[in-house]
Amino acid sequence: MKRRVVLTGVGCITPIGSNVEEAWDSVLKGKSGTARVTQVDPQFFSSKVSAEVKNFDPQKYLSAKQVKKTDRFVQFAVAGSKMAVEDSGLDFSKEDPHLCGVLVGSGIGGLHTIEEQHKILLEKGPSRVSPFLIPMLIVNMAPGQIAIELGLKGPNNCVATACATGSHALGDAFKIIQRGEAIIMLAGGTEACITPLGFGGFDAMKALSTHNDEPDKASRPFDKTRNGFVMGEGCGVVILEELEHALKRNAKIYCEMVGYGMTSDATHMTAPDPEGKGATRCMVNTLSDASIKPEEVDYINAHGTSTPLNDKVETIAIKKVFTEPVAKKLMVSSTKSMTGHLLGAAGGVEAIFTALAIKYQIAPPTINLKHPDPECDLDYVPNEARKAKIRIALSDSLGFGGHNAAICLKQFEG
């Protein structure tokens, strides 16, 4: 028999808030985190906007010595994890560390470190390259450092599936608890790669929004005038916990995680399958895993990147899974309209927003949706948050390489 898994803690660092309370308040107000990019010189790029984390102080979560030895994406991950632990009320000194684990991923990892150290290599020679270069840049250092900080000796793994990373991390952690290999897992995603190379790469691909004159309106998922995503950064980490353990310690429970699915498009390096076949199968598999019927789903936190192809294809996939008239009654929104695209961190942050939507019975909005697209014809909760009955919800993530992941969350009913 599968063990039941509940979500008992949340932590995030985002462009719209440096903690969950601030981020959720921004979501409810429809506040955008996009502004003119400051971490790179915009004069060299077609896109001149990004969604950056503001006023982040890593020394609130790590010692000054540790800060020097960690990349920004790891610092985000440790911060988000410590927030989630505090929120959960867990005291790991009272837990078996071998049954507590971490599964946090990153799509790109330590690009800041790579670029800084490559410059040193070219200008000053290999003898000046930092001995911490490799442990600072590798993506698995995020869950590794979290485990070191918290003393967790159970399952520890790292996912790297581009923009699907965060959702894959949650789903894999969910399965670890279901199988009985852990009772507590910290799971999510982290990313910090707004650098000349990272920003420049996406810009060269023509993937980024060029609505530069109105930065706060640059991310406009499902809108007819959308022309690219807004590159963001941050992290989202949740505490997944075996139900009986959570009940025994009288934990606060946000919701229950009941399903997980993953598929591959096997179609193109960066573009989704034009018929949405992979995304469709992913949602079908998730609902099957959860033993949920399509008509029981109330809300989907969509991948919704604000790119012309993604939003069209994701709409096609949703309509295939839910069919008429269910699809038209379903609430679908993209919180990337506010946070920008957090890449490997997106799934973690969006899972938190989905859990909060269930907890508070409010569907987050898709802001900047002013020009209806006839090819995107669902209820995207345009521009304003909506009070609504939300018992069951999905969160979708679609990544470069054709990676698809979806999770199903359900109102906890005992």
C-alpha positions in Angstrom: 0.0 0.0 0.0 1.3 3.4 -1.0 2.0 5.8 1.9 0.1 9.1 1.8 2.1 12.3 1.4 1.3 15.8 2.6 2.9 19.2 2.2 3.7 20.7 5.5 6.1 23.6 4.9 7.0 26.1 2.1 9.8 28.4 1.4 10.7 30.6 -1.5 12.9 33.4 -2.9 11.3 35.1 -5.9 11.3 38.3 -7.9 7.9 39.2 -6.4 8.9 38.5 -2.7 11.8 37.3 -0.6 9.5 34.9 1.3 6.3 33.0 0.8 4.1 35.7 2.5 5.4 38.5 0.3 5.3 36.4 -2.9 1.7 35.3 -2.3 0.6 38.8 -1.5 2.1 39.9 -4.8 0.3 37.1 -6.6 -3.1 38.1 -5.1 -2.4 41.7 -6.1 -1.3 40.8 -9.6 2.1 42.4 -9.1 4.8 41.9 -11.7 8.5 41.3 -10.7 9.8 42.3 -14.1 12.0 45.4 -14.6 14.9 46.5 -16.8 17.7 44.0 -16.4 20.5 45.0 -14.1 22.7 41.9 -13.8 23.8 42.3 -17.4 24.4 45.3 -19.7 21.1 45.5 -21.7 22.7 47.5 -24.6 24.0 44.2 -26.1 20.7 42.4 -26.2 17.4 42.5 -27.9 15.6 41.8 -24.7 16.3 44.3 -21.9 14.0 43.0 -19.1 14.3 40.3 -16.5 12.7 39.2 -13.2 15.5 39.5 -10.7 15.5 38.8 -7.0 15.9 42.0 -5.1 17.8 42.7 -1.9 18.8 39.1 -1.2 21.2 38.8 1.7 22.8 35.3 1.8 24.4 36.0 5.1 21.0 35.6 6.8 21.2 31.9 6.0 24.9 31.1 5.6 28.1 32.3 7.3 30.3 34.8 5.5 32.8 32.1 4.9 30.2 29.8 3.3 28.9 32.6 1.1 32.3 32.9 -0.5 32.3 29.2 -1.3 28.8 28.9 -2.7 27.1 30.1 -5.9 24.0 32.3 -5.9 21.8 29.3 -6.9 23.0 27.3 -3.9 22.5 30.3 -1.6 18.9 30.6 -2.8 18.3 26.8 -2.2 19.6 26.9 1.4 17.5 30.0 2.1 14.3 28.5 0.7 15.0 25.2 2.6 15.5 26.9 5.9 12.3 28.9 5.4 10.4 25.8 4.6 11.7 24.0 7.7 10.8 26.9 9.9 7.3 27.1 8.4 6.8 23.3 9.0 7.8 23.4 12.6 10.1 20.5 12.2 13.0 19.9 14.7 15.4 17.6 12.9 17.2 17.0 16.2 14.2 14.9 17.1 14.1 13.0 13.8 16.0 10.1 12.4 18.3 11.8 9.9 18.5 8.7 7.8 14.8 9.0 7.0 15.0 12.7 6.1 16.2 13.6 2.6 16.6 16.3 0.0 15.7 16.4 -3.7 16.4 19.8 -5.1 17.3 20.5 -8.7 18.6 23.2 -11.0 18.3 23.6 -14.7 21.7 25.3 -15.2 23.6 25.6 -11.9 26.5 27.8 -11.1 26.8 30.0 -14.2 27.9 33.0 -12.2 30.8 31.0 -10.9 31.7 29.6 -14.4 31.8 33.0 -16.0 33.8 34.7 -13.1 36.4 31.9 -13.0 36.8 31.7 -16.7 37.6 35.4 -16.8 40.2 34.8 -14.1 41.6 31.9 -16.0 42.1 34.0 -19.2 43.3 37.2 -17.4 45.5 35.7 -14.6 46.2 32.1 -15.5 45.1 28.7 -14.2 47.0 29.1 -10.9 44.5 31.8 -9.9 41.4 29.6 -10.5 39.5 29.0 -7.3 39.9 25.5 -5.7 36.1 25.8 -5.0 35.2 26.2 -8.7 33.9 22.7 -9.2 31.9 22.4 -6.0 30.5 25.9 -6.6 29.2 25.2 -10.1 27.8 21.6 -10.0 24.0 21.5 -9.8 24.0 18.8 -7.1 25.7 21.1 -4.6 22.2 22.6 -3.9 20.8 19.5 -2.2 24.3 18.6 -0.9 24.6 21.9 0.9 21.1 21.7 2.2 21.8 18.3 3.7 25.0 19.5 5.2 23.3 22.6 6.8 20.4 20.5 8.2 22.2 17.3 9.0 20.0 15.2 6.7 21.4 11.7 5.8 18.6 10.2 3.9 18.0 10.1 0.1 19.8 13.0 -1.6 19.4 13.6 -5.3 19.4 16.4 -7.9 17.2 16.7 -11.0 18.3 18.7 -14.1 15.5 18.7 -16.6 15.6 22.4 -17.7 12.2 24.1 -17.0 10.6 20.8 -15.7 13.3 20.4 -13.0 11.3 21.7 -10.0 8.2 19.5 -10.7 10.3 16.5 -11.4 12.1 17.0 -8.0 8.8 17.2 -6.2 7.4 14.2 -8.0 10.5 12.0 -7.4 10.6 13.0 -3.7 6.9 12.1 -3.5 7.6 8.6 -4.8 10.5 8.2 -2.4 8.1 8.7 0.6 5.4 6.6 -1.0 7.9 3.7 -1.2 8.8 4.1 2.4 12.4 5.2 1.8 12.0 8.4 3.8 9.4 10.1 6.0 10.4 13.7 5.2 11.8 15.2 2.0 12.8 18.7 1.1 12.0 19.1 -2.6 12.0 21.8 -5.2 14.2 23.8 -7.6 16.6 26.7 -7.6 18.1 28.9 -10.3 20.3 32.0 -10.7 21.7 32.4 -14.2 20.9 35.9 -15.2 24.5 36.4 -16.5 25.9 37.7 -19.8 26.2 34.1 -21.1 22.9 32.8 -19.7 20.9 35.9 -20.7 22.8 36.1 -24.0 22.1 32.5 -24.8 18.3 32.8 -24.5 18.4 36.2 -26.2 20.3 34.7 -29.2 17.6 32.0 -29.4 15.0 34.7 -29.7 13.2 33.1 -26.7 13.0 36.3 -24.6 10.3 38.9 -24.5 11.2 42.2 -26.3 8.4 44.2 -24.8 11.1 46.5 -23.4 9.0 49.7 -23.1 6.7 48.2 -20.6 8.7 45.8 -18.4 6.0 45.0 -16.0 3.8 43.9 -18.9 6.6 41.9 -20.8 5.4 38.5 -19.5 2.0 38.0 -21.0 1.1 34.3 -21.2 -1.8 33.3 -23.5 -2.0 36.9 -24.8 -2.1 37.3 -28.6 0.8 39.8 -28.4 3.2 37.6 -26.4 6.6 37.2 -28.0 8.8 35.5 -25.4 9.4 34.7 -21.8 11.0 36.9 -19.1 14.1 35.4 -17.6 13.9 35.1 -13.9 15.7 33.6 -10.9 14.9 32.3 -7.4 13.9 29.1 -5.6 11.0 27.2 -4.3 11.3 24.4 -1.7 8.5 22.4 0.0 8.5 19.9 2.9 6.8 16.7 1.8 6.0 14.4 4.7 4.5 11.0 5.3 1.0 11.6 6.5 1.1 9.5 9.7 4.3 11.2 10.8 2.8 14.7 10.1 -0.4 13.8 12.1 1.7 12.5 15.0 3.5 15.8 15.4 0.3 17.8 14.8 1.8 19.4 11.7 0.1 22.2 9.7 -1.0 20.6 6.4 -1.3 22.7 3.3 -2.6 19.9 1.1 -2.0 16.3 0.0 0.1 15.3 -2.9 -1.6 12.5 -4.7 -0.2 12.2 -8.3 2.9 12.6 -10.5 3.5 12.0 -14.1 6.4 12.5 -16.5 6.9 12.0 -20.3 9.1 13.0 -23.1 8.1 14.6 -26.4 11.1 13.1 -28.2 10.5 15.8 -30.9 12.8 18.8 -30.7 15.6 20.3 -28.6 13.6 23.4 -27.6 10.1 23.3 -29.2 7.3 21.3 -27.8 5.5 18.7 -29.8 3.2 20.8 -32.0 0.2 18.6 -31.1 1.0 18.6 -27.4 1.2 14.8 -27.3 3.8 14.6 -24.6 2.1 17.2 -22.4 -1.2 15.4 -22.9 0.1 12.0 -21.8 1.9 13.6 -18.9 -1.3 15.1 -17.5 -3.2 11.8 -18.2 -0.5 9.8 -16.4 -0.7 12.2 -13.4 -4.4 11.9 -13.1 -4.2 8.1 -13.4 -1.5 8.0 -10.6 -3.8 10.1 -8.4 -6.9 8.1 -9.3 -8.6 11.4 -10.2 -11.0 12.0 -13.1 -10.5 15.0 -15.3 -13.9 16.5 -14.3 -12.7 16.5 -10.7 -9.9 19.0 -11.3 -10.7 22.6 -10.5 -7.5 24.5 -11.3 -4.2 24.1 -13.3 -1.1 26.2 -12.7 0.1 26.1 -16.2 3.6 26.2 -17.5 2.5 29.3 -19.4 5.8 30.8 -20.5 4.5 33.6 -22.7 6.1 32.2 -25.8 4.0 31.9 -28.9 4.4 28.1 -29.3 4.3 27.0 -25.7 1.1 28.7 -24.7 -0.7 27.4 -27.9 0.5 23.8 -27.5 -0.2 23.7 -23.7 -3.8 24.9 -24.4 -4.1 22.1 -27.0 -2.9 19.6 -24.5 -5.3 20.7 -21.8 -8.2 20.6 -24.2 -7.3 17.0 -25.2 -7.1 15.8 -21.6 -10.2 17.5 -20.2 -12.3 17.8 -23.4 -15.5 19.8 -23.8 -17.2 21.1 -21.8 -14.9 20.3 -18.9 -11.9 22.2 -20.3 -13.9 25.5 -20.7 -15.0 25.3 -17.0 -11.5 24.7 -15.7 -9.5 27.6 -14.3 -6.0 27.8 -15.8 -3.5 30.5 -14.9 0.2 31.2 -15.4 1.9 32.8 -12.4 4.9 33.3 -14.7 3.0 36.5 -15.8 4.2 37.8 -12.4 7.4 36.0 -11.5 8.9 35.6 -14.9 10.2 32.2 -15.9 12.4 30.9 -13.0 13.7 28.0 -15.2 14.7 25.1 -13.0 13.1 26.8 -10.0 9.7 27.3 -11.7 8.1 24.0 -10.7 9.0 24.5 -7.0 7.6 28.0 -6.8 4.5 27.1 -8.8 3.8 24.1 -6.6 3.8 26.5 -3.6 1.3 28.8 -5.3 -0.8 25.8 -6.3 -0.8 24.6 -2.6 -1.7 28.1 -1.4 -4.5 28.3 -4.0 -6.0 25.2 -2.4 -5.4 26.3 1.1 -6.9 29.8 0.6 -9.5 28.9 -2.1 -8.2 31.6 -4.5 -7.1 31.1 -8.1 -4.0 33.1 -9.0 -4.4 35.4 -12.0 -2.7 35.5 -15.3 -1.9 39.2 -15.5 -1.2 41.2 -18.7 -3.9 39.2 -20.6 -5.4 42.1 -22.6 -5.7 40.7 -26.1 -7.5 37.4 -26.4 -5.8 34.8 -28.7 -8.3 32.7 -30.6 -5.9 29.8 -30.3 -5.8 30.2 -26.5 -9.4 30.0 -25.5 -9.6 28.7 -22.0 -10.4 30.5 -18.7 -7.0 31.8 -17.8 -8.3 33.8 -14.7 -7.4 37.0 -16.5 -5.8 39.9 -14.6 -7.4 39.4 -11.2 -7.2 36.7 -8.6 -10.5 34.9 -8.1 -12.1 33.3 -5.0 -13.2 29.9 -6.1 -13.7 26.3 -4.9 -10.4 24.5 -5.5 -10.3 21.0 -4.2 -7.9 19.4 -6.7 -5.3 21.1 -8.8 -2.5 20.3 -11.2 0.9 22.1 -11.7 2.5 21.6 -15.1 6.1 22.0 -16.2 7.5 21.6 -19.7 11.3 21.7 -20.3 13.7 22.0 -23.2 14.7 18.6 -24.4 11.0 17.6 -24.4 10.8 16.9 -20.7 7.3 17.1 -19.3 6.3 16.8 -15.6 3.0 17.4 -13.7 2.0 17.0 -10.1 -1.5 16.7 -8.6 -2.4 18.3 -5.3 -5.6 17.8 -3.3 -7.3 19.5 -0.4 -6.4 17.4 2.7 -9.5 15.6 4.0 -8.1 13.4 6.8 
